[in-house]
Amino acid sequence: MRTRLSLVIILIFVFSTAHAQQGTPGYPPVDDLLFRIAIYGPADSIFIWWGHAALIVYNTRWNFSRVFDWGIFSYPSDNFLYDFIHERVQYRSAVGRLNFRPYIEEDRDIVVYTLNLDRRAKEIILAYAENSVRPENMYYDYHQFLDNCATRIRDIIDMGTRGQFRAVFEDIPGRLTIRQHVRRFIWFRPFSEWFLCFMLGQDRDEQVSVWDEMFLPVEIARNIVNFSFIDYYGEERQLVSSVEVINASKSRPPILHAPIPTWPFFLKAGFIIATLFFHAKLLAKKYPRLIRISLGLSQSFLGLFFGILGTVLIFGKFFMNNDYFRQNSNVLFINPLLLLMVPLGILAAINKTPRINPEKSLRILWTCVFIACAITVIIRPLPFFFHQNYSVQGLMLPIALALSCVPDNLDKLKPFMEKLRKPGAMK
């Protein structure tokens, strides 16, 4: 009796396994699956300022969803700094159950796009997704603009459309540069925007294609809605069959369609700081000790601030194995040499003149900064120079002018100008 029962169980198991593998005629298991793209809005962490994207595979028979995510990053990492310097920051892919609650609690936008895919496209995407979460394949070298959670989704869509998605968008010029796309997400964080614009080189100001713009999840969403392709059976399909808004943020700043110009703000800030220095110099005769200490310590602080920024830029530009900082003209006027202002400013504040005159040395350094910054402004019309560093120039140029030798030389020209104004001076 036990032998017969065991035989029946084995036959049932074999039959059910074969049935599950083969599927009902005309209705294989892959047809039970819906493929969806989830586009999440920005969050508070810097790593998610530009949003997130993931692949949802929904089993309609069992009412169960799995999420394939290529944006998993453990922070802080023991080797994060070393890996970042050597361009080895690794993200990993993972698969798990669908849960929108954490994103809703963070008040993030969540929009789900259901893809209208043929059977062959589903098989290709599913095979890729399953293979990518295997332990030997799950880690990849992250790049903010070339290989991230969004570009993986973009490439999956291209696989499902048999290369048609890329073929259409690869040759269409993008509407913005990489830098402009980065800026439109952080317009409400002016100092973070200034720092990122300072660090990014001219390479991020080149014309890119719509395909390249889809390093951003929202750009994927914008381009898939009206996209159609020829499926495996030769029929035209609309890629997206439905769009569902899971959550609409109520408190987060909106994502701008294009960045707003911020250089007027930083130019104004530069002029305000420069005006304070000019007024301080005018009061030098009335309050010599106070002004000397104030000017000295202020220049030490500026030298420390800009010198550290320049050191980071130099290190990233010449010693890091990545392309974020290449072709960066900011290094001409913001570099480690500004750290010399720290001891010089302190010496000027305490009125110590060992072998050099600290005040004169500071003016020479600021004059060099002013000239270098002015040169980058002058050569802007040239075709080879298209670095969008207006905010950096706007902040630095007035400050450098106020602390340079230029105002002192203008004072020396006053007697000559007065002579020119007298009647008959030109005779």
LINZIRA-V905865 format. One record per helix or strand. SS is the DSSP state (A for helix, B for strand). FROM is the first residue (numbers start at 0). TO is the last residue. If there is no record, write none. Layout:
ss;from;to
SS;FROM;TO
SS;FROM;TO
//
This chain:
ss;from;to
A;1;21
B;23;23
B;26;26
A;28;31
B;32;39
A;45;47
B;51;58
B;63;71
A;79;84
B;89;96
A;100;104
B;109;114
A;118;131
B;138;140
B;142;142
B;146;146
A;148;159
A;163;168
B;172;172
A;177;184
A;189;198
A;201;204
B;208;208
A;209;212
A;216;223
B;227;229
B;235;237
B;239;246
A;262;281
A;287;318
A;328;331
A;335;348
A;357;380
A;389;402
A;405;420
//
